[in-house]
Amino acid sequence: MSALGFLDLPTHTIGRKTMYHQIWHAYCRGQSGVDEVSGLPFSLLDLLSAIGDLEIEGALLSWQPEAGRSAQRCLWEATRFAGVLCVRAKRAELHRSLPSNSTLGLSTKYLVESVLSSVKRCLACIPPELSHFKQALLYPLVMAAAQRDVLSEPMKEHICQAIQDLASERNFFHYRGVWRVVCEYWAGADESIESTARRLDIELALV
């Protein structure tokens, strides 16, 4: 059930056309340890499944990673900060005002830099036995890519190279779709990367 719940998370799909079933929120919450499918702690996945809650940004920022190897902790940190970026993007798209304590002093640029730094450290130290968890880095990379207004050229190059490093023969076409949406968003005038995916009529799972 956790595999289905992970694939159904509201955070991990852009240009969603399929129905969101709230599988994780309904059936998978409250477990302990690390999910074998995603490589992420259940406690972090619980927060991502409730991404629409008003207090979720503060909960993500205060979340403390469990004990884990260095590469795992880098992945978890990148995902946590990506979740905060996702919260802000979804609220902006809905034209809702942010609660007064929502930013907690952390700028979008700081969050993007934190995501990219964590991704870089993760790719540098991930051992062979954990290499299958590398695919989970796609989500934080795309959430960082979605912050067009704060991205420098070196940041864009970092994102491009990391996405290319994650691609393989098995999932080449999936990554090509992600790459297309990111490049179209950067080059265009769409308000969000979600808008770009919908305009291109592309649904992409960031897993």
Order of alpha helices (4+ residues) and beta strands (2+ residues): alpha-beta-alpha-alpha-alpha-alpha-alpha-alpha-alpha-alpha-beta
